[in-house]
């Protein structure tokens, strides 16, 4: 087991990125536009989260759902990105961060980790809700925003910002999914119920009546879905990167 620890540490490393990538937009270097974009995203997502949490009727039960876990992390990512954009100008991070032998500062690492988890989780939440949880009872404001707009924000953010994406960082989403899976098991074992009084968080996680199905579902959610989800994110990043490379090459030829 010990021989795998250094490898896992390398795979989860957060050093191979430029600090300016975290406080810049794709098509402009002006800090004002990045700050404005981050402010609008953070404000909108936080407002939606608060409105849906307060009007859902779930009371404190909102804390047990993967949807609200993941939307919370999405909101924290955008808030962190907004704070970083306000604190650091592009010129500042270029001159003070790239020469640092210790790599990125902790606040940029925090932003990157939150981005990886929020982005990977968004695709999973959207896919799971519309294929497993949704009962056809109608689309509400909160259903639409928590299970569709969340992914739209991730896709938009990937193309609009310069956030770097590495496939190996799917390990953060795997870890997040494992933590949530363990929570659902402990919550069931302690006699917890969902908002309808049922002894499980989601119907597929009915350990009392269908333990094998529940275990298989958790395994798929923890170890199959995250690599697929992060693979989609990585693919979007590659499309963005390819486009920028072609545009840069075209601009150089024009000059």
Buried (B, 14 or more C-beta within 10 A) or exposed (E): EEEEEEEEEEBBBBEEBBBBBBBBBBEEBEBEBBBBBBBEBBBBBBEBBEEBBEEBEBEEBBEBBBBBBBBBBBBBBBBBBBBBBBEBBBEBBBEEBEEEEEBBBEBBBBBBBBBBBBBBBBBBBBBBBEEEBEEEEEEEEBBEBBBBBBBEBBBEBBBBBBBBBBBEBBBBBBBBBBEBBEBBBEBBEEEBBBBEEEBBBBBBBBBEEBEEBBBEBBEEBBEEBBBEBBBBBBEBBEEBEEEEEEEEEEEEEEE
